């Protein structure tokens, strides 16, 4: 595969009026209508993309400078296409960059002839089918904090319309340090020790925050607002950094936190919050720890 990388440099960024972004496509989307949320399991990694549901016209989420355009030309030797496909990268103030992936080839070629500066909501082109989306011809959108070298959940900075997807707790499984699993649907009696606490992974949504309480005391909380890189691994933050292997031990489970269980009767509470943090989804489990 041949790749064309076009990089522009700019000495001064466009003034930034507020830490919010417009929609990266012309159609407004209800909060429960995305194809895949930020931090969802994707192949063998934690996704730093927000993937939209339908084909669309793509627009700049805010004013800024086009810093990179990547065009992939397909030929018979293309065994390893790029994950984002045809892509446009725009740099904004406060060291933020927005990335628009899975675009139509003609779209990015036409952008080569645009001025470096783009305005808020300026049309960039159309979505295509060049990324790893299993046939979805929709926008793959990312927000990168270049200064702190982190990926930001785009929904933090975007408008939210309508209801959030419902969250729920199901198939709770405790995994000990030795790898032994205890499914709470089968048994509520466990040996004392430190456990990672998992529940069933949702196919689209990811909680914005998870919290673990033991006997009413908060012992761990994981935020899915930012992904960082530590030891060459993408991680989320709780009481410590959790890598993909911690967060998703298999395709069926997602981590909600870690806790140390001492001998006695323990009330385990798992709390999930959506991005508005106004609605909690709680589940309680009475455990006998020996």
N, C-alpha and C positions, 0 to 999 in steps of 0.2 A: 504494500500500500504506500502510495506517495502522499506525503503530507506537506501542505503549504502553511507555514506559520508567518503571519504578518504582524510585526510588533511596532507600535507607535510609542513614542516617548513624549512626555508633557512636563513642562517645568512648573506649571501651576494648574491645580485642579479647580473644577467649577465650584463656586460657593455652595455649601450644603446647608439647607435651611432647617431640616429636622431629620432625626434618625428614624425615618419611615420610608418605605418604598411603595411605589404604585404597583398595580398588577403587572406582571411581565407578559401578559397577553391581553388582547383587547376585550375579551369577554370576562365578566366577573364570575367568580366561582364560589358556590356554597362550600362551607367548611367541611361538609361531609362528602364531597364529590371528587376528591383526589384519587389518583390511581395507586400512589404509594407515598407514605409519609417519610419525612426526614428520620434517620436513625433506624429505619427498617432493615431487616436482614435482606441482603441482596447477593446471591451467589455465596461467595466466601468472604464477604466483608460487611461492614456497617455502612449503609448508604448515606452519603452526605447530600443527596439530592431530594428535592420535592418534585414528584412526577405528576403532571397533570393528566386528566382523563381523556380529553378529546383533542383532535387536531385543531390548530388555532393560528391566528395572526399574532406574531410575537412583537412586543414593544419594549423599549428600555424602561426599567423599573425606576430610574431616576436619571438626572443629567449626569454626564461624565465624559470620559474619553475612551474610545475604542482602543484597547491595549493589545488585543490579539485576535486574530481570525484564523481558524484552522479549517482547511478544506481537505477532505479525504477523496481521492480519486480511486474508484474501484478498478481492479484488473484481475486476471486469472490467478495471480500469485497472492491474493489477499487472504491469508490464513488468520491474521490477528487484527481485526478492525478495532479502532479505538472505542472505549466505552461510551464516550460522549458523542461520537460521530462528528458531523459538521457543527462547529461551535464558534460563538462570539463571546469575547470577554470584555467587559466594560469596567473601568476603574472609576471610583467615586471618591468623595472626600472622606476623611477619617479612616483612610487606609482600607476601605471596603471595596470589594470587587463582586460584580454579579456575572454569572456564567449561564449562557443560554445554549443548551445542547439539543441534539436530535433535530437539527434544522435541515430544511431542504437545501440541496447543493447550490441552486441558483440564488437562494437567499444570501448565503455567505459570500458568494462571488460578487453579487451586486454591492454588498457592504464594503468591498475593497475600494469602491469608487466614491464612498461617502466621505464627508469631512470627518476629521478625527473626533470632533465634538458632537455628542448626541444630546438631545433635549429629553426632558421627562416625557414619557409616553410616546416618543418618536418610534414609528414603525420600523422594525428591523427586517421583517420578512415572515416566512411561513415555517411551520413545523414540517418535518419529513419523517424518514424512517431509517436513520443512519446510525442510531445508537443501539445499545443492548437493552431493548425494551420488549422483547418477545412479540414483535409485531405492532406495538403501540406507536402511532404516529403523533405523539404528543410531546409537549415541552418538558425537558429535564432542566430544572432550575436550581442553581446553587448560589450561596452567598459566602464569600471568603473574607475573613479578617486577615489581611496581609501582614499587619504589624505583629499580631499575636499568633499568627500561623495556626488559626483554627477555622473550622467550618461552623457557620451559624445557621440555626434552623430558620429558613426563610420566612416561616409563618410568624415569627416574632415581629418582623418588620413589615408584614403585609396586612392589608385589611382582612377582617374576618366577618363573613356574612353567613347568617343562618346557624343551624345547630351543629355542634361537634358530633363526630361519630361516638356512639356509646362505647364505653370501656367496661370490661368485666373481668373478674377473677375466676379462673377455672383450672382444674388439673394442677393444683399446687404441689410442687415437688421440692424437697430439701435434699441438697447434695453436699455430703461431707467432704472433708479434705482428702480422704482416701478414695473418693469417687463413689462411695455407696449412696444409693438413692432411697429416699423414703417418700412414698406417695401418700399424701394425707387423706386421699379418698379411700385408701386401703387400711392405714394404721395411723393413730395419733400418739403412739408411744415411740420415743426415740432416745438413743443414748445422748448424754451431755456432750457438747462440743460446738465447734463453729461450723455453720452451714451457710451456703448460698441458697437463697430462696427464689424459686422459679415459679412461673405460672404459664399457662398456654399462651403462645404467641398469636397475636391478632394478625390477620392476613394483610391489612392495609394500615390501620391506625397504630400509633405508638404512643403510650402515655407521655405527657409532657414532664410529669414528675411522678416518681414512686416513693412511698415512705413505708418503713417497717417499724412497728411498735411492739415491744415486749412488755406485757403488764402495764400498758399505758405510757411507757417511756419510749421516745423516738430513739432508735439505735442506728438507722441508716436511711439515707435519702439520695436517690439518683435523679439527676436532671438530664433531660434529653434536649436541652436548648443549644448545646455546643459540643462539637467533637474536636478533640485535640489529638496530637500525635506524641506518643512516648515510646521510646525504644523501638522506633519504626513500626509502631502499631497504632491504629486508630482506637481511641478510647472515649468513654463517657466518664463523668465524675460522680462519685458517691463519697463515702468516707475515704475511699481510695480510688484510683483509676481502674476501670474495668475494660478489658480488651474485648474484641469480638469473641474470643474463646470463652471468656467469662460471661459475656452478655447473652450469647446464643450458643449454648453447648451442643445443640442440634437444631433442626429446622422447626421443631415443635414448641420449644420453650424460650422464654425471655426472662432475664434476671430482674428481680424487683428490689434486691438488697441482700445484705449479709448480716448475720447476727450470731452471737455466742449464747447458746442455751445452757443454763446451769440446771442442776437437778431440782425437781419440784414441779408444781403445776404452773404452766406458762400459758398466758393468753397471747397468741400471735395475731396481730392485726396488719393486714396489707391494705394500703390506701393508694389509689390511683387518682391522678388529677389530669384534666385536659389543659390545653394551653391557656384558657381563660382563668384557671385555678379557682373557679367559683363553684365547681361541682366536684364532689368527691365520690369515688366508688370504693366502698369498704367491704372487706371480708374478714371474718374472725374465726380463729381455730383454737380450740382448747387442747393443749398438749400435755402429756405426762412425760417428763424428762427424767431418766434414771442414770 
